[in-house]
Amino acid sequence: MTTGSSPRWLTGGIYRPRSGATTSAGYQVIKKWLSYREQPLLGRPLTPDEVEELTHMARRLAAIVLMEPALNANYQDSKASLHPWPGLEE
């Protein structure tokens, strides 16, 4: 997952990553999710449940983005301490 180039700052100095710009497999996650729920396509606006799911999705993406440095560090630590399996060549 990747994020947009700049963070978003809200009032009160609270940092919020640009979870709306978060991509997975080359797609902007929230934009893609919303594209399947456009009013002309469904013939109706988003339901309250869909809006709530969108809010939860944005929060989950923001949490993943905030965890990114720790996840990357964990990956590097794991990669550095791989067990050498017999017969497995790189």
Secondary structure, 3 states (H helix, E strand, C coil): CECCCCCEECHHHCEECCHHHCEECCEEHHHHHHHCCCHHHHCCCCCHHHHHHHHHHHHHHHHHHHHHHHHHHHHHHHHHCCCCCCCCCC
